C-alpha cells in the first residue's frame, strides 16, 4: 500500500509555521494595544503596514531556514514510502521554491518598509528595533551563523516574537519605547521558552539519536527541567514586580488567571524528574495553554480595557 504524497499546499502551510505567525500577530497587537489602553492617538495605516511587515519578516526567516536545511540535507526519496527521518520525507516542493518564497517575502517586506518610511513612521528607535529583528531573523536561518539548530535558535525566536515584535507594534504608533513594554512582555518570554522546553522533552532521546540539537539537548534533560520550572517561577515573579511598581491591575489579572496552569505545568515537569510516568499529551496541552491563554488575555485586555 502506498502512502499518499503530501500536497504542495499542506507542505507549504506546515513550513510557513502558522502557530508562530499567529503568535507574532498577537504579540504585535499586544504592543500596539498599549497605545489603545492609554487612550493615545492610534494610526491604523501604520498598524496594518507594520503587521504585514512583521508577518513577511517571519515568513522569510522560515523559508530561508527550510531552503538551507534542504541544501545541506537534500531529501532522499524511496518511491512513495518515507524512511521516517525528517530529511527523508517524501516532499513535493523543491528547495528552490522556498528560496523564491523567501526572496518574494523579503521584497514585499522592503516595499512596505518604504511605505512606512514615506509615511514618516520611521525614526532612529524604529530603525534600531527593526534592524535588530532583521539581524536576528538572519542569523537564525542563514549560514554561517544558522542558529536555528544550534540549541540557541529557540532563544533567538523568543526574542524576536515576544520582545522585538511587540516593540515594533508600539513604537510604530508612538516613535519611542516604554517601560511598560518590558513589564508586559518579559513574563511572556519566560512562558514561551518554558513551553518550548516542555514540548521538546518527549523527543529528547530521539533528537539526540538523530543528531538534532535544540535548547533542551544543549542544557541536558536534568538542567533543562530545572530551567523550565525556573522560567515559570521567573514569569510569576515578574508579574508580581509589575504589580509592585504600579502597573494597572487590569494588566496584571490576565497573568494571574493563568498562574495555576503554569504551576500545574511546572508540577508535571517536577514529577517527571522524580521518575513519574510522563503524560506527554497533557504536558503539551498545558504548556501551549499557559502561553497562549496568557498572551490572548493580555492582548484582549489592552484592546478592550
Order of alpha helices (4+ residues) and beta strands (2+ residues): alpha-alpha-alpha-alpha-alpha-alpha-alpha-alpha-alpha-alpha-alpha-alpha-alpha
